[in-house]
Amino acid sequence: MARRYSRSASKDVEREMHKFKRGTLRSGKGGRGGRVKSRKQAIAIGLSEARREGKRLLSRPVGRPSKTARSRAAKKGAQTRKRRSARS
């Protein structure tokens, strides 16, 4: 099987997984987001740190917007429709 990420990026993910397993991994700026509770989130933190350091990684998946982005767009669309109907 081919290597997905560079060795150094894999080390970053491995380090974050160890923190996660020990229960010391925290999310958000300065760890204010609280304790990380899922493996996927721990992996994502490791990969984002590797990206920040400029290590070789696959690009982020392109396609469907995130759930929060979709809900934000739906709310904005509803507000626009409401304003337009109020003007008529």
Secondary structure, 3 states (H helix, E strand, C coil): CCCCCCHHHHHHHHHHHHHHHHCCCEECHHHCCEECCCHHHHHHHHHHHHHHCCCCCCCCCCCCCCHHHHHHHHHHHHHHHHHHHHHC
